[in-house]
Amino acid sequence: MDSEADLQKTRTARHKCPACYKQYKKKEHLIQHMKVAYHSVHDPRCGVCKKHCKSFESLREHLTGPLAKANCMKIFSEQGCDLCLKLFDSPTSLAQHREMCLLSAPAPAPVGTVTIPCAESQSYMNLSGENHFDNRPEAISMDCEMVGGGSDGSLDLCARVCLTDEDENILFHTYVRPQISITNYRYEITGLTEDHLRNAMPLKEVQDKILQVLYNGESIGRSRLDGGKAKLLVGHDLEHDLDCMGMYYPEQLLRDTAKYHPLMKTNLVSHSLKYLTRTYLGYDIQSGMHDPCEDCVAAMRLYKRFQALDHQKEGIDASLATKYANDNHGSFDSWTTDKLEKMTPDELYEMSRPNYKCWCLDRRQALQP
């Protein structure tokens, strides 16, 4: 009888993913799930049940959405931060955290100061900042404001650009003279008129100055390989900004809030910078005319907030982490089906790697001796 019961139990046993808790009737289905889910310690994770989610949006739905788990929602409503989604052990620690987590919009630079392009120079550049980190490149944030070109004004042309450092200091801020004629100044959004751009810096000169800041004296060849002294470039939809300025920067040095998987929608569509700032920093931007310096600060704050996350391995045998430490996210392909079938769900999880580079790795690099 016992053997029959054990056989029946084996037939009805379900194979559970140790990350997202999905269950499968067949082991082969769990293996296929693990191959395409890219689960890892870097996934956004519920502080209550420890479930892994693909994005912070899906984690927020898990905690506060209409189909939220009752226990998780109850505990999070009492002990969780609605901005960073972290859980705290007491109302006092939560209140103290909220004071630091809830940010306010940066004060706009008063008209007439050196941080705003003046009528004479139309630009400002500060190269006195030093790298605060010995073991990783300093990050620079960039944002552009676009006017319209072409017969219908739909062609995006960079007309204003700003670069800020990690401390929110403005490094470079200038109006830009596009190489083709402007047919729509998009004043309601940009606040720009013909007068602003009459004596603006030519695009080629702007390109040279930006690259001077970013490459930081490093050769282009080396920066494309390992970065060297070149700086990380932070922004929102950087590919578009760089394309509009006719510039290239190595992909491994880009930190784009529009393309970072944990900050995207569940279907991997980008959120707007306005949405991300309101949702994760707690204040509004772009309420009227857009300010590239304000957008630079917002993108940098988002990068620093998610770069600071501490992704520790929890609940998994440490020996498994060592066993598979050198595997990449495609390591499943190097194992036969028979061997994968014999692995435990925890072993399959330890082989899995994310299909993006987590920003916390920038911080780990900085902390290495």
One Martini backbone bead per residue (centre of mass of N, CA, C, O) as a GRO file, in nm:
protein
  369
    1MET     BB    1   0.058   0.063  -0.021
    2ASP     BB    2   0.293   0.254   0.008
    3SER     BB    3   0.398   0.225  -0.286
    4GLU     BB    4   0.138   0.331  -0.419
    5ALA     BB    5   0.141   0.608  -0.283
    6ASP     BB    6   0.418   0.696  -0.388
    7LEU     BB    7   0.346   0.675  -0.688
    8GLN     BB    8   0.112   0.879  -0.682
    9LYS     BB    9   0.283   1.115  -0.574
   10THR     BB   10   0.478   1.125  -0.818
   11ARG     BB   11   0.259   1.184  -1.037
   12THR     BB   12   0.152   1.459  -0.871
   13ALA     BB   13   0.401   1.603  -0.872
   14ARG     BB   14   0.546   1.924  -0.850
   15HIS     BB   15   0.745   2.169  -1.017
   16LYS     BB   16   0.926   2.424  -0.848
   17CYS     BB   17   1.006   2.742  -0.859
   18PRO     BB   18   1.236   2.918  -0.648
   19ALA     BB   19   1.148   3.211  -0.750
   20CYS     BB   20   0.825   3.232  -0.874
   21TYR     BB   21   0.651   2.954  -0.801
   22LYS     BB   22   0.609   2.793  -1.032
   23GLN     BB   23   0.424   2.510  -1.167
   24TYR     BB   24   0.499   2.169  -1.277
   25LYS     BB   25   0.446   1.851  -1.399
   26LYS     BB   26   0.720   1.874  -1.552
   27LYS     BB   27   1.058   1.896  -1.557
   28GLU     BB   28   1.095   2.004  -1.849
   29HIS     BB   29   0.927   2.263  -1.796
   30LEU     BB   30   1.109   2.386  -1.583
   31ILE     BB   31   1.362   2.400  -1.755
   32GLN     BB   32   1.245   2.587  -1.972
   33HIS     BB   33   1.182   2.818  -1.780
   34MET     BB   34   1.477   2.869  -1.678
   35LYS     BB   35   1.593   2.945  -1.962
   36VAL     BB   36   1.380   3.211  -2.005
   37ALA     BB   37   1.372   3.376  -1.719
   38TYR     BB   38   1.645   3.475  -1.584
   39HIS     BB   39   1.703   3.410  -1.303
   40SER     BB   40   1.803   3.599  -1.001
   41VAL     BB   41   1.934   3.792  -0.747
   42HIS     BB   42   1.843   4.061  -0.925
   43ASP     BB   43   1.566   4.039  -0.871
   44PRO     BB   44   1.285   4.147  -0.789
   45ARG     BB   45   1.165   4.126  -0.436
   46CYS     BB   46   0.976   4.007  -0.197
   47GLY     BB   47   0.985   4.074   0.151
   48VAL     BB   48   0.788   3.838   0.234
   49CYS     BB   49   0.795   3.574   0.012
   50LYS     BB   50   1.046   3.605  -0.209
   51LYS     BB   51   0.946   3.670  -0.476
   52HIS     BB   52   1.012   3.682  -0.807
   53CYS     BB   53   1.052   3.954  -1.039
   54LYS     BB   54   1.094   4.118  -1.350
   55SER     BB   55   0.984   4.383  -1.209
   56PHE     BB   56   0.879   4.658  -1.031
   57GLU     BB   57   0.596   4.653  -1.143
   58SER     BB   58   0.528   4.355  -1.066
   59LEU     BB   59   0.586   4.397  -0.766
   60ARG     BB   60   0.369   4.611  -0.717
   61GLU     BB   61   0.134   4.428  -0.797
   62HIS     BB   62   0.189   4.212  -0.576
   63LEU     BB   63   0.147   4.435  -0.332
   64THR     BB   64  -0.103   4.653  -0.465
   65GLY     BB   65  -0.280   4.518  -0.646
   66PRO     BB   66  -0.580   4.360  -0.734
   67LEU     BB   67  -0.391   4.068  -0.714
   68ALA     BB   68  -0.282   4.068  -0.445
   69LYS     BB   69  -0.138   3.934  -0.184
   70ALA     BB   70  -0.270   3.950   0.119
   71ASN     BB   71  -0.022   3.925   0.306
   72CYS     BB   72   0.169   4.113   0.152
   73MET     BB   73  -0.014   4.364   0.156
   74LYS     BB   74  -0.042   4.398   0.461
   75ILE     BB   75   0.258   4.425   0.537
   76PHE     BB   76   0.333   4.651   0.335
   77SER     BB   77   0.126   4.870   0.437
   78GLU     BB   78   0.295   4.882   0.724
   79GLN     BB   79   0.632   4.831   0.618
   80GLY     BB   80   0.637   4.983   0.338
   81CYS     BB   81   0.785   5.131   0.057
   82ASP     BB   82   0.638   5.298  -0.223
   83LEU     BB   83   0.911   5.342  -0.380
   84CYS     BB   84   1.135   5.093  -0.325
   85LEU     BB   85   0.985   4.833  -0.176
   86LYS     BB   86   1.073   4.812   0.103
   87LEU     BB   87   1.126   4.649   0.418
   88PHE     BB   88   1.030   4.704   0.762
   89ASP     BB   89   1.039   4.644   1.127
   90SER     BB   90   0.933   4.951   1.168
   91PRO     BB   91   0.785   5.256   1.179
   92THR     BB   92   1.045   5.412   1.243
   93SER     BB   93   1.228   5.305   1.011
   94LEU     BB   94   1.035   5.394   0.788
   95ALA     BB   95   1.030   5.698   0.850
   96GLN     BB   96   1.334   5.742   0.817
   97HIS     BB   97   1.352   5.641   0.526
   98ARG     BB   98   1.148   5.839   0.390
   99GLU     BB   99   1.321   6.095   0.430
  100MET     BB  100   1.534   5.979   0.212
  101CYS     BB  101   1.356   5.868  -0.032
  102LEU     BB  102   1.209   6.136  -0.044
  103LEU     BB  103   1.227   6.359  -0.296
  104SER     BB  104   1.325   6.666  -0.438
  105ALA     BB  105   1.336   6.903  -0.643
  106PRO     BB  106   1.548   7.077  -0.806
  107ALA     BB  107   1.674   7.374  -0.815
  108PRO     BB  108   1.663   7.624  -1.014
  109ALA     BB  109   1.863   7.810  -1.191
  110PRO     BB  110   1.934   8.120  -1.188
  111VAL     BB  111   1.918   8.380  -1.373
  112GLY     BB  112   2.270   8.459  -1.449
  113THR     BB  113   2.421   8.225  -1.396
  114VAL     BB  114   2.675   8.003  -1.492
  115THR     BB  115   2.462   7.755  -1.535
  116ILE     BB  116   2.353   7.954  -1.749
  117PRO     BB  117   2.322   8.047  -2.049
  118CYS     BB  118   2.451   8.321  -2.191
  119ALA     BB  119   2.461   8.565  -2.430
  120GLU     BB  120   2.769   8.542  -2.479
  121SER     BB  121   2.847   8.217  -2.449
  122GLN     BB  122   2.607   7.988  -2.434
  123SER     BB  123   2.795   7.852  -2.202
  124TYR     BB  124   2.902   7.574  -1.980
  125MET     BB  125   3.218   7.465  -1.818
  126ASN     BB  126   3.321   7.188  -1.591
  127LEU     BB  127   3.654   7.025  -1.512
  128SER     BB  128   3.715   7.003  -1.183
  129GLY     BB  129   3.621   6.734  -1.138
  130GLU     BB  130   3.653   6.436  -0.952
  131ASN     BB  131   3.711   6.118  -0.891
  132HIS     BB  132   3.549   5.928  -0.626
  133PHE     BB  133   3.655   5.656  -0.769
  134ASP     BB  134   3.895   5.401  -0.804
  135ASN     BB  135   3.720   5.126  -0.935
  136ARG     BB  136   3.532   5.325  -1.104
  137PRO     BB  137   3.352   5.498  -1.301
  138GLU     BB  138   3.228   5.781  -1.343
  139ALA     BB  139   2.920   5.942  -1.358
  140ILE     BB  140   2.727   6.075  -1.635
  141SER     BB  141   2.475   6.304  -1.715
  142MET     BB  142   2.235   6.320  -1.995
  143ASP     BB  143   2.055   6.588  -2.178
  144CYS     BB  144   1.806   6.669  -2.427
  145GLU     BB  145   1.678   6.918  -2.648
  146MET     BB  146   1.424   6.931  -2.899
  147VAL     BB  147   1.387   7.020  -3.221
  148GLY     BB  148   1.258   7.093  -3.546
  149GLY     BB  149   1.278   6.932  -3.863
  150GLY     BB  150   1.182   6.975  -4.161
  151SER     BB  151   0.885   7.019  -4.322
  152ASP     BB  152   0.717   6.909  -4.041
  153GLY     BB  153   0.908   6.906  -3.768
  154SER     BB  154   0.990   6.581  -3.691
  155LEU     BB  155   1.289   6.632  -3.669
  156ASP     BB  156   1.535   6.568  -3.447
  157LEU     BB  157   1.706   6.843  -3.276
  158CYS     BB  158   1.969   6.951  -3.107
  159ALA     BB  159   1.951   7.257  -2.875
  160ARG     BB  160   2.012   7.119  -2.585
  161VAL     BB  161   2.267   7.058  -2.328
  162CYS     BB  162   2.339   6.834  -2.044
  163LEU     BB  163   2.586   6.793  -1.775
  164THR     BB  164   2.621   6.572  -1.493
  165ASP     BB  165   2.702   6.463  -1.189
  166GLU     BB  166   2.667   6.277  -0.897
  167ASP     BB  167   2.632   6.575  -0.737
  168GLU     BB  168   2.470   6.773  -0.944
  169ASN     BB  169   2.676   6.900  -1.120
  170ILE     BB  170   2.751   7.122  -1.368
  171LEU     BB  171   2.956   7.068  -1.659
  172PHE     BB  172   2.747   7.106  -1.910
  173HIS     BB  173   2.590   7.398  -2.083
  174THR     BB  174   2.405   7.428  -2.394
  175TYR     BB  175   2.354   7.557  -2.685
  176VAL     BB  176   2.251   7.436  -3.017
  177ARG     BB  177   2.364   7.425  -3.355
  178PRO     BB  178   2.235   7.302  -3.606
  179GLN     BB  179   2.294   7.171  -3.940
  180ILE     BB  180   1.993   7.233  -3.975
  181SER     BB  181   1.699   7.357  -4.018
  182ILE     BB  182   1.452   7.515  -3.832
  183THR     BB  183   1.079   7.455  -3.812
  184ASN     BB  184   1.052   7.377  -3.486
  185TYR     BB  185   1.075   7.487  -3.147
  186ARG     BB  186   0.880   7.379  -2.934
  187TYR     BB  187   0.807   7.589  -2.702
  188GLU     BB  188   0.614   7.442  -2.497
  189ILE     BB  189   0.867   7.252  -2.418
  190THR     BB  190   1.154   7.416  -2.452
  191GLY     BB  191   1.157   7.750  -2.463
  192LEU     BB  192   1.253   7.806  -2.751
  193THR     BB  193   1.423   8.036  -2.965
  194GLU     BB  194   1.596   8.209  -3.195
  195ASP     BB  195   1.763   8.371  -2.984
  196HIS     BB  196   1.902   8.131  -2.836
  197LEU     BB  197   2.046   8.020  -3.129
  198ARG     BB  198   2.213   8.240  -3.270
  199ASN     BB  199   2.494   8.184  -3.066
  200ALA     BB  200   2.536   7.894  -3.081
  201MET     BB  201   2.686   7.604  -3.058
  202PRO     BB  202   2.826   7.399  -3.251
  203LEU     BB  203   2.790   7.067  -3.287
  204LYS     BB  204   3.090   6.984  -3.315
  205GLU     BB  205   3.181   7.121  -3.049
  206VAL     BB  206   2.995   6.967  -2.864
  207GLN     BB  207   3.102   6.686  -2.919
  208ASP     BB  208   3.394   6.736  -2.821
  209LYS     BB  209   3.323   6.817  -2.525
  210ILE     BB  210   3.174   6.561  -2.441
  211LEU     BB  211   3.406   6.361  -2.503
  212GLN     BB  212   3.605   6.488  -2.307
  213VAL     BB  213   3.444   6.408  -2.055
  214LEU     BB  214   3.395   6.097  -2.103
  215TYR     BB  215   3.692   5.987  -2.174
  216ASN     BB  216   3.911   6.110  -1.982
  217GLY     BB  217   4.179   6.045  -2.174
  218GLU     BB  218   4.082   5.807  -2.322
  219SER     BB  219   4.087   5.575  -2.545
  220ILE     BB  220   3.870   5.448  -2.769
  221GLY     BB  221   3.971   5.157  -2.782
  222ARG     BB  222   3.970   5.092  -2.476
  223SER     BB  223   3.676   5.177  -2.407
  224ARG     BB  224   3.553   4.942  -2.584
  225LEU     BB  225   3.666   4.714  -2.400
  226ASP     BB  226   3.702   4.834  -2.060
  227GLY     BB  227   3.691   5.171  -2.039
  228GLY     BB  228   3.876   5.261  -1.817
  229LYS     BB  229   3.849   5.614  -1.770
  230ALA     BB  230   3.588   5.611  -1.868
  231LYS     BB  231   3.258   5.713  -1.848
  232LEU     BB  232   2.957   5.689  -1.741
  233LEU     BB  233   2.633   5.696  -1.910
  234VAL     BB  234   2.351   5.878  -1.816
  235GLY     BB  235   1.997   5.817  -1.904
  236HIS     BB  236   1.716   5.879  -2.137
  237ASP     BB  237   1.738   5.754  -2.422
  238LEU     BB  238   2.040   5.760  -2.542
  239GLU     BB  239   2.026   5.669  -2.834
  240HIS     BB  240   1.869   5.917  -2.928
  241ASP     BB  241   2.060   6.142  -2.839
  242LEU     BB  242   2.312   6.043  -2.991
  243ASP     BB  243   2.185   6.040  -3.272
  244CYS     BB  244   2.109   6.350  -3.281
  245MET     BB  245   2.439   6.412  -3.241
  246GLY     BB  246   2.626   6.208  -3.390
  247MET     BB  247   2.695   5.976  -3.170
  248TYR     BB  248   2.931   5.765  -2.988
  249TYR     BB  249   2.901   5.501  -2.731
  250PRO     BB  250   2.973   5.258  -2.539
  251GLU     BB  251   2.752   5.025  -2.429
  252GLN     BB  252   2.898   4.940  -2.150
  253LEU     BB  253   2.864   5.270  -2.057
  254LEU     BB  254   2.557   5.245  -2.040
  255ARG     BB  255   2.280   5.406  -1.838
  256ASP     BB  256   1.945   5.325  -1.904
  257THR     BB  257   1.622   5.400  -1.790
  258ALA     BB  258   1.469   5.285  -2.057
  259LYS     BB  259   1.649   4.984  -2.065
  260TYR     BB  260   1.605   4.885  -1.779
  261HIS     BB  261   1.443   4.612  -1.692
  262PRO     BB  262   1.334   4.680  -1.393
  263LEU     BB  263   1.199   4.968  -1.525
  264MET     BB  264   1.012   4.822  -1.695
  265LYS     BB  265   0.780   4.684  -1.834
  266THR     BB  266   0.671   4.365  -1.855
  267ASN     BB  267   0.696   4.404  -2.192
  268LEU     BB  268   0.955   4.591  -2.240
  269VAL     BB  269   0.851   4.881  -2.200
  270SER     BB  270   0.896   5.204  -2.166
  271HIS     BB  271   0.921   5.448  -1.948
  272SER     BB  272   0.898   5.748  -1.839
  273LEU     BB  273   1.071   5.979  -1.664
  274LYS     BB  274   0.830   6.096  -1.519
  275TYR     BB  275   0.730   5.830  -1.396
  276LEU     BB  276   0.987   5.736  -1.249
  277THR     BB  277   1.013   5.983  -1.064
  278ARG     BB  278   0.739   5.961  -0.921
  279THR     BB  279   0.759   5.651  -0.830
  280TYR     BB  280   1.085   5.646  -0.708
  281LEU     BB  281   1.121   5.964  -0.589
  282GLY     BB  282   0.844   6.164  -0.542
  283TYR     BB  283   0.846   6.359  -0.801
  284ASP     BB  284   0.813   6.625  -1.033
  285ILE     BB  285   0.837   6.656  -1.387
  286GLN     BB  286   0.755   6.822  -1.668
  287SER     BB  287   0.513   7.038  -1.613
  288GLY     BB  288   0.636   7.204  -1.844
  289MET     BB  289   0.905   7.301  -1.931
  290HIS     BB  290   1.193   7.162  -2.025
  291ASP     BB  291   1.479   7.050  -1.825
  292PRO     BB  292   1.785   6.905  -1.866
  293CYS     BB  293   1.892   6.925  -1.574
  294GLU     BB  294   1.654   6.786  -1.434
  295ASP     BB  295   1.679   6.520  -1.598
  296CYS     BB  296   1.964   6.448  -1.513
  297VAL     BB  297   1.905   6.417  -1.210
  298ALA     BB  298   1.689   6.198  -1.231
  299ALA     BB  299   1.862   5.980  -1.368
  300MET     BB  300   2.084   5.970  -1.149
  301ARG     BB  301   1.902   5.895  -0.910
  302LEU     BB  302   1.810   5.628  -1.025
  303TYR     BB  303   2.082   5.496  -1.057
  304LYS     BB  304   2.173   5.518  -0.755
  305ARG     BB  305   1.937   5.365  -0.629
  306PHE     BB  306   1.984   5.086  -0.794
  307GLN     BB  307   2.289   5.054  -0.737
  308ALA     BB  308   2.247   5.024  -0.406
  309LEU     BB  309   2.162   4.750  -0.422
  310ASP     BB  310   2.152   4.444  -0.221
  311HIS     BB  311   2.249   4.134  -0.363
  312GLN     BB  312   2.167   3.854  -0.192
  313LYS     BB  313   2.200   3.533  -0.108
  314GLU     BB  314   1.900   3.332  -0.043
  315GLY     BB  315   1.821   2.998   0.047
  316ILE     BB  316   2.094   2.894  -0.081
  317ASP     BB  317   2.335   2.693  -0.143
  318ALA     BB  318   2.662   2.793  -0.142
  319SER     BB  319   2.786   2.557  -0.311
  320LEU     BB  320   2.626   2.623  -0.569
  321ALA     BB  321   2.744   2.902  -0.627
  322THR     BB  322   3.032   2.794  -0.669
  323LYS     BB  323   2.982   2.580  -0.892
  324TYR     BB  324   2.832   2.827  -1.091
  325ALA     BB  325   3.000   3.103  -1.101
  326ASN     BB  326   3.121   3.070  -1.419
  327ASP     BB  327   2.854   3.092  -1.537
  328ASN     BB  328   2.636   3.173  -1.774
  329HIS     BB  329   2.312   3.228  -1.905
  330GLY     BB  330   2.393   2.980  -2.125
  331SER     BB  331   2.463   2.705  -1.958
  332PHE     BB  332   2.239   2.500  -2.032
  333ASP     BB  333   2.364   2.414  -2.317
  334SER     BB  334   2.609   2.240  -2.167
  335TRP     BB  335   2.371   2.044  -2.098
  336THR     BB  336   2.213   1.770  -2.068
  337THR     BB  337   1.904   1.650  -2.024
  338ASP     BB  338   1.970   1.437  -1.812
  339LYS     BB  339   2.122   1.627  -1.614
  340LEU     BB  340   1.892   1.831  -1.571
  341GLU     BB  341   1.684   1.623  -1.455
  342LYS     BB  342   1.877   1.569  -1.190
  343MET     BB  343   1.828   1.840  -1.097
  344THR     BB  344   1.756   2.072  -0.888
  345PRO     BB  345   1.596   2.364  -0.861
  346ASP     BB  346   1.838   2.507  -0.721
  347GLU     BB  347   2.046   2.435  -0.939
  348LEU     BB  348   1.903   2.577  -1.171
  349TYR     BB  349   1.910   2.858  -1.047
  350GLU     BB  350   2.228   2.885  -1.024
  351MET     BB  351   2.259   2.882  -1.347
  352SER     BB  352   2.115   3.134  -1.363
  353ARG     BB  353   2.097   3.438  -1.567
  354PRO     BB  354   2.086   3.742  -1.655
  355ASN     BB  355   1.990   3.961  -1.952
  356TYR     BB  356   2.147   4.174  -1.770
  357LYS     BB  357   2.306   4.448  -1.619
  358CYS     BB  358   2.352   4.513  -1.306
  359TRP     BB  359   2.407   4.805  -1.122
  360CYS     BB  360   2.539   4.675  -0.865
  361LEU     BB  361   2.815   4.607  -1.008
  362ASP     BB  362   2.934   4.891  -0.989
  363ARG     BB  363   2.954   4.890  -0.680
  364ARG     BB  364   3.130   4.639  -0.642
  365GLN     BB  365   3.371   4.752  -0.796
  366ALA     BB  366   3.421   4.991  -0.596
  367LEU     BB  367   3.470   4.784  -0.336
  368GLN     BB  368   3.714   4.680  -0.448
  369PRO     BB  369   4.063   4.646  -0.373
   0.00000   0.00000   0.00000
